[in-house]
Amino acid sequence: MKQINAFVHPHRITAVTEALRDSGMCDINSGIGCYHLTVSTVQRLYTSADPHQQHYSVALAEPVVAEMKLELICDDDLAAPLQQLIVQAARPGTGWVFISDIQSATKIA
């Protein structure tokens, strides 16, 4: 199994989740191909060159940029195609997509 983490511009996250749903590679409801798809709002330090995207975080006492973090678990053979799908759907925009190996997983039942 692999874990994919993607950091996507907030305006592109809907396109990414729709692309995942429409791809046929992930049936999130049945747990085929992709598992545990989550999306959360995060704040990136070391802000972008575009000051319009920045705001000041009082909690962090730093300027930050809002991003969406998408996480999912997938079968090994789907990791590279899903990474490319996310990259394509996130354009035009900035961000990163990472793939990590899962060494061990235990289902809580």
Secondary structure, DSSP 4 states (H G I P E B T S, - for coil): -EEEEEEE-GGGHHHHHHHHHHTSS-BTTTTBSEEEEEEEEEEESS--S-GGGEEEETTTTEEEEEEEEEEEEE-GGGHHHHHHHHHHHH-SS-EEEEEEE--------
